[in-house]
């Protein structure tokens, strides 16, 4: 019964070759896992950056909305703006443009989030 030499170089060498091949395969799999873990870590870092930027955008939106609301309260006919309706309109237009830029940046950041999620 046990492992016998059939004259072809011996089964011990065959077993060692099989062990070596399995070790090589396992090392390849471990390298693949390490690469995947690194990619996930990089995605997590990038997602955290995107989330921070989105938070800043949200804060900017609130700030610009508060500014616009205040200007509209002070708007034409308001006590503090006698003779300055054009200046108020200019400021409101600037705020609208800033808000559009923030909205565009938020859209870009949401697209980046989708891209990062697809990398995982």
Backbone as JSON, one array per atom type, in Angstrom:
{
  "sequence": "XXXXXXXXXXXXXXXXXXXXXXXXXXXXXXXXXXXXXXXXXXXXXXXXXXXXXXXXXXXXXXXXXXXXXXXXXXXXXXXXXXXXXXXXXXXXXXXXXXXXXXXXXXXXXXXXXXXXXXXX",
  "N": [[0.51, -1.17, 0.0], [1.47, 1.97, 0.61], [2.99, 5.04, -0.47], [4.66, 4.49, -3.36], [7.56, 3.98, -5.31], [7.37, 4.28, -8.65], [9.28, 4.08, -10.53], [9.44, 6.33, -12.05], [10.71, 8.58, -11.04], [9.7, 9.06, -8.58], [7.18, 9.5, -6.08], [7.38, 11.32, -4.04], [8.72, 13.54, -5.02], [6.76, 14.4, -6.79], [4.72, 15.12, -5.0], [6.02, 17.21, -3.68], [6.28, 19.02, -5.79], [3.59, 19.57, -6.24], [2.93, 20.78, -3.8], [4.6, 23.02, -3.98], [3.44, 24.3, -6.22], [0.89, 24.84, -5.22], [1.61, 26.57, -3.16], [2.65, 28.69, -4.65], [0.31, 29.49, -6.01], [-1.22, 30.27, -3.78], [0.33, 32.39, -2.81], [0.01, 34.15, -4.93], [-2.75, 34.66, -4.71], [-2.79, 35.87, -2.18], [-1.39, 38.2, -2.76], [-3.18, 39.38, -4.52], [-5.32, 39.83, -2.76], [-4.09, 41.65, -1.0], [-3.68, 43.79, -2.75], [-6.35, 44.43, -3.35], [-7.25, 45.19, -0.79], [-5.69, 47.48, -0.43], [-6.7, 49.1, -2.48], [-9.33, 49.42, -1.58], [-8.84, 50.82, 0.79], [-7.76, 53.17, -0.27], [-10.0, 54.07, -1.68], [-11.74, 54.52, 0.48], [-10.43, 56.65, 1.75], [-10.61, 58.57, -0.27], [-13.4, 58.78, -0.47], [-13.97, 59.88, 2.03], [-12.77, 62.39, 1.71], [-14.35, 63.44, -0.34], [-16.81, 63.51, 0.99], [-16.24, 65.42, 2.96], [-15.89, 67.67, 1.34], [-18.46, 67.88, 0.27], [-19.86, 68.54, 2.57], [-18.79, 71.08, 3.08], [-19.81, 72.37, 0.81], [-22.55, 72.22, 1.4], [-22.62, 73.88, 3.65], [-21.85, 76.29, 2.47], [-24.02, 76.69, 0.77], [-26.08, 77.17, 2.63], [-25.1, 79.51, 3.83], [-25.06, 81.29, 1.61], [-27.79, 81.33, 1.02], [-28.8, 82.5, 3.34], [-27.62, 85.03, 3.12], [-28.85, 85.94, 0.76], [-31.53, 85.95, 1.58], [-31.41, 87.93, 3.55], [-30.67, 90.16, 2.01], [-32.91, 90.37, 0.4], [-34.8, 91.07, 2.26], [-33.84, 93.54, 2.94], [-34.19, 94.71, 0.58], [-35.22, 96.63, -2.4], [-36.85, 99.53, -1.41], [-36.6, 98.92, 1.21], [-35.51, 99.92, 4.5], [-32.71, 100.28, 4.78], [-31.7, 100.59, 2.27], [-32.14, 102.77, 0.66], [-31.86, 104.31, -2.37], [-30.08, 102.4, -3.26], [-30.9, 100.14, -4.82], [-29.92, 98.94, -7.11], [-27.38, 98.05, -6.41], [-28.05, 96.09, -4.55], [-29.4, 94.3, -6.21], [-27.29, 93.5, -7.83], [-25.68, 92.22, -5.92], [-27.41, 90.11, -5.24], [-27.52, 88.78, -7.69], [-24.84, 87.98, -7.86], [-24.77, 86.2, -5.68], [-26.57, 84.27, -6.62], [-25.07, 83.24, -8.76], [-22.87, 82.19, -7.33], [-24.2, 80.24, -5.86], [-25.06, 78.59, -7.93], [-22.57, 77.67, -8.83], [-21.76, 76.24, -6.57], [-23.74, 74.27, -6.55], [-23.13, 72.96, -8.94], [-20.58, 71.98, -8.29], [-21.29, 70.23, -6.23], [-22.72, 68.32, -7.69], [-20.64, 67.31, -9.28], [-19.07, 66.18, -7.24], [-20.81, 64.21, -6.28], [-20.85, 62.58, -8.53], [-18.19, 61.76, -8.49], [-18.28, 60.21, -6.17], [-19.85, 58.07, -7.05], [-18.13, 56.99, -8.97], [-15.97, 56.22, -7.32], [-17.24, 54.28, -5.77], [-17.67, 52.37, -7.71], [-15.13, 51.44, -8.14], [-14.61, 49.72, -6.11]],
  "CA": [[0.0, 0.0, 0.0], [1.72, 3.38, 0.69], [3.58, 5.7, -1.63], [5.7, 3.65, -3.93], [8.3, 4.52, -6.44], [7.01, 3.52, -9.84], [10.37, 4.17, -11.48], [9.37, 7.57, -12.78], [11.3, 9.68, -10.3], [9.21, 9.01, -7.21], [6.0, 10.29, -5.74], [7.77, 12.38, -3.12], [8.98, 14.72, -5.85], [5.46, 14.85, -7.3], [4.04, 15.79, -3.9], [6.71, 18.48, -3.45], [5.89, 19.91, -6.89], [2.22, 19.99, -5.98], [3.0, 21.73, -2.68], [5.19, 24.26, -4.51], [2.45, 24.93, -7.09], [-0.15, 25.38, -4.34], [2.2, 27.72, -2.47], [2.71, 29.76, -5.63], [-1.06, 29.95, -6.19], [-1.62, 30.95, -2.56], [1.03, 33.67, -2.79], [-0.68, 35.01, -5.9], [-4.03, 35.06, -4.12], [-2.5, 36.82, -1.1], [-1.03, 39.46, -3.41], [-4.44, 39.93, -5.02], [-6.05, 40.33, -1.59], [-3.4, 42.85, -0.53], [-3.98, 44.86, -3.71], [-7.75, 44.8, -3.15], [-7.34, 45.93, 0.47], [-5.09, 48.8, -0.67], [-7.67, 49.83, -3.28], [-10.46, 49.76, -0.69], [-8.38, 51.87, 1.69], [-7.67, 54.4, -1.06], [-11.39, 54.5, -1.94], [-12.27, 55.06, 1.72], [-9.81, 57.96, 1.93], [-11.2, 59.46, -1.27], [-14.8, 59.01, -0.1], [-13.96, 60.81, 3.16], [-12.47, 63.71, 1.14], [-15.55, 63.88, -1.07], [-17.83, 63.85, 1.98], [-15.86, 66.71, 3.56], [-16.19, 68.73, 0.35], [-19.92, 68.02, 0.21], [-20.25, 69.26, 3.78], [-18.45, 72.48, 2.83], [-20.8, 72.88, -0.15], [-23.81, 72.42, 2.12], [-22.45, 75.07, 4.48], [-21.86, 77.44, 1.58], [-25.41, 76.89, 0.32], [-26.81, 77.8, 3.73], [-24.58, 80.88, 3.95], [-25.55, 82.11, 0.49], [-29.23, 81.49, 1.17], [-29.02, 83.49, 4.39], [-27.27, 86.33, 2.55], [-29.9, 86.32, -0.19], [-32.72, 86.29, 2.36], [-31.18, 89.23, 4.19], [-30.71, 91.2, 0.97], [-34.29, 90.54, -0.05], [-35.48, 91.81, 3.32], [-33.36, 94.92, 2.83], [-34.33, 95.04, -0.83], [-35.77, 97.93, -2.82], [-37.9, 100.02, -0.53], [-36.22, 98.65, 2.59], [-34.98, 101.1, 5.18], [-31.27, 100.45, 4.65], [-31.26, 100.56, 0.87], [-32.63, 103.91, -0.13], [-30.9, 104.71, -3.39], [-29.11, 101.35, -3.6], [-31.52, 98.9, -5.31], [-29.07, 98.32, -8.13], [-26.32, 97.34, -5.68], [-28.66, 94.89, -3.98], [-29.66, 93.36, -7.31], [-25.97, 92.97, -8.21], [-25.29, 91.25, -4.89], [-28.27, 88.93, -5.39], [-27.05, 88.06, -8.88], [-23.59, 87.31, -7.48], [-25.12, 85.06, -4.83], [-27.14, 83.23, -7.49], [-23.96, 82.59, -9.48], [-22.12, 81.38, -6.37], [-25.01, 79.06, -5.54], [-24.99, 77.7, -9.1], [-21.24, 77.04, -8.81], [-21.78, 75.25, -5.5], [-24.59, 73.15, -7.0], [-22.36, 72.24, -9.95], [-19.53, 71.25, -7.59], [-21.92, 69.11, -5.54], [-23.01, 67.3, -8.69], [-19.36, 66.68, -9.61], [-18.66, 65.35, -6.1], [-21.67, 63.01, -6.27], [-20.36, 61.72, -9.61], [-16.95, 61.16, -7.99], [-18.66, 59.15, -5.24], [-20.27, 56.91, -7.84], [-16.92, 56.42, -9.55], [-15.22, 55.55, -6.24], [-17.97, 53.06, -5.4], [-17.48, 51.38, -8.77], [-13.76, 50.91, -8.04], [-14.54, 48.73, -5.04]],
  "C": [[0.58, 1.34, 0.0], [2.29, 3.95, -0.59], [4.73, 4.86, -2.13], [6.34, 4.36, -5.1], [7.97, 3.66, -7.64], [8.07, 3.64, -10.9], [10.4, 5.47, -12.23], [9.91, 8.76, -12.02], [10.74, 9.8, -8.9], [8.06, 9.95, -6.94], [6.32, 11.41, -4.77], [8.05, 13.67, -3.89], [7.66, 15.28, -6.41], [4.7, 15.63, -6.22], [4.69, 17.15, -3.65], [6.37, 19.48, -4.56], [4.47, 20.45, -6.69], [2.17, 21.02, -4.85], [3.54, 23.07, -3.18], [4.19, 25.02, -5.38], [1.34, 25.56, -6.25], [0.35, 26.61, -3.6], [2.26, 28.94, -3.39], [1.32, 30.36, -5.87], [-1.53, 30.77, -4.98], [-0.94, 32.32, -2.46], [0.41, 34.65, -3.76], [-1.99, 35.52, -5.37], [-3.82, 36.07, -2.99], [-2.12, 38.19, -1.67], [-2.28, 40.16, -3.95], [-5.27, 40.53, -3.89], [-5.42, 41.61, -1.08], [-3.68, 44.04, -1.45], [-5.42, 45.35, -3.54], [-7.92, 45.6, -1.87], [-6.78, 47.34, 0.32], [-6.06, 49.67, -1.46], [-8.85, 50.29, -2.43], [-10.06, 50.9, 0.25], [-8.27, 53.21, 0.95], [-9.06, 54.95, -1.37], [-12.0, 55.12, -0.68], [-11.72, 56.46, 1.99], [-10.44, 58.97, 0.98], [-12.66, 59.78, -0.93], [-14.89, 59.99, 1.08], [-13.69, 62.24, 2.66], [-13.71, 64.28, 0.45], [-16.64, 64.3, -0.07], [-17.52, 65.18, 2.67], [-16.2, 67.86, 2.61], [-17.69, 68.95, 0.22], [-20.44, 68.79, 1.42], [-19.96, 70.75, 3.63], [-19.46, 73.1, 1.86], [-22.13, 73.14, 0.53], [-23.75, 73.68, 2.98], [-22.48, 76.34, 3.62], [-23.27, 77.74, 1.09], [-26.22, 77.62, 1.38], [-26.4, 79.27, 3.87], [-25.14, 81.78, 2.84], [-27.05, 82.34, 0.58], [-29.54, 82.54, 2.23], [-28.7, 84.89, 3.89], [-28.37, 86.83, 1.62], [-31.17, 86.73, 0.56], [-32.58, 87.66, 3.0], [-31.26, 90.36, 3.17], [-32.13, 91.45, 0.48], [-35.12, 91.29, 0.98], [-35.11, 93.29, 3.23], [-33.61, 95.5, 1.45], [-34.93, 96.39, -1.13], [-36.94, 98.33, -1.94], [-37.61, 99.75, 0.93], [-35.53, 99.86, 3.19], [-33.51, 101.35, 4.86], [-30.8, 100.63, 3.22], [-31.76, 101.72, 0.03], [-31.55, 104.35, -1.1], [-29.93, 103.62, -3.79], [-29.74, 100.08, -4.14], [-30.65, 98.18, -6.33], [-27.94, 97.51, -7.47], [-26.85, 96.04, -5.08], [-28.92, 93.85, -5.07], [-28.35, 92.72, -7.77], [-25.52, 91.92, -7.2], [-26.12, 89.97, -4.99], [-27.86, 88.1, -6.6], [-25.75, 87.32, -8.59], [-23.86, 86.08, -6.64], [-25.71, 83.94, -5.66], [-26.05, 82.49, -8.24], [-23.13, 81.71, -8.55], [-22.88, 80.1, -6.04], [-25.02, 78.07, -6.71], [-23.65, 76.97, -9.14], [-21.17, 75.96, -7.74], [-22.6, 74.03, -5.93], [-23.85, 72.31, -8.04], [-21.27, 71.4, -9.28], [-20.11, 70.06, -6.85], [-22.23, 67.97, -6.51], [-21.72, 66.56, -9.07], [-18.91, 65.75, -8.49], [-19.51, 64.09, -6.01], [-21.25, 62.05, -7.38], [-19.05, 61.04, -9.2], [-17.25, 60.03, -7.01], [-19.07, 57.88, -5.99], [-19.05, 56.21, -8.43], [-16.11, 55.65, -8.52], [-15.91, 54.25, -5.84], [-17.79, 51.97, -6.46], [-16.09, 50.75, -8.73], [-13.67, 49.76, -7.04], [-14.85, 47.34, -5.52]]
}
